[in-house]
Amino acid sequence: MITDPAPPSGAAGRVERGSVNRPESPTIWDVPDERPVKAVITDWGGVLTSPLNDAIDVWLAAERIDVERYKDVMRAWVKQAYDGSDVNPIHGLEDGSLPVAEFEGLLAAELRTVEGDPVEAAGLIARMFGAFAPVHPMYDALRAVRAAGARTALLSNSWGNDYPHDLFADLFDAVVISSEVGLRKPDERIFRHALGLLGLDAADCVFIDDIEHNVRAAEALGIRGIHHTAPGATIAELRSLRVLP
C-alpha cells in the first residue's frame, strides 16, 4: 500500500489518465470476453478498510509530524518505487526484501515533528495505520459473492500490517500478500499467482483496487477491473457484472 496513489511521471506501467483526484464512482474496464465472472479478487487497504490517507492524516496529527516533510519523503520514495529504479524502501517493504524494522528506521530517520524532534522508529507502521477500520459493507458484499457461487481472493501489497485474519477465514478462497510471495502489484506475476491459486483464467475474474494503475495492470492481463472509490459504487458495479444478486 502507498499513500500517494498516482504513479509519478516516467513510472513503469504508468497510466496517463490516472490522477490523484479520483472520480466519484468507480471506473470499470470490460475485456472483450463476456464470460460470467467466476471470482472477485480484491485489494485490502483502502478497499476493505477506511481510506489510506485518512488513516495517515490521523497519525500525522497525533504525533505532530511535519506534514510537508512526510509528503516530500513519500513522494521521492514512491517515485523510486515506480520508475524502474533499484530496490527502494517501499519496494523492499512490499516484496518482503526489506525487514519491517529496517523500513521503520529509514522512515523515522527522515521525519521530524513540528517542533523538530525525532520520530520513534519502533512500531512506526502500526501507528501509521492504527486508524484503519474495516468497511463492513464491502465484507458483506464479498460474503454475498461467495454465497452466490463465485470465488474470492485477497491480493494485497503489504506494509508489514497486521491483517485481520479472523475476518478472512470465511471470506476468501485464496490470500496473496506481497511480502509473503516476494512480488508486488503492479507486477503481472503476482496477478498470475492469484489466478493460479483460484484455478481460473483472467477473463473469469474481476479485480478491485483503489489505486488505478494496479487496476490497469490487471486489465492488461484480461482481468476485468474496478477502480474503487466508494463502497456503494463498487457494490453497484459488482451487481452490474451479475456477480452479486
Secondary structure, DSSP 8 states (H G I E B T S, - for coil): --S--S--TT-TT--TT--SS--SS-EEE--S------EEEE-STTTTBS-HHHHHHHHHHHTTB-HHHHHHHHHHHHHHHHTT-S--HHHHHHHTSS-HHHHHHHHHHH-BBTTS-B---TTHHHHHTTT--B-HHHHHHHHHHHHTT-EEEEEE--SS----HHHHTTT-SEEEEHHHHT--TT-HHHHHHHHHHHT--GGGEEEEESSHHHHHHHHHTT-EEEE-S-HHHHHHHHHHTTS--
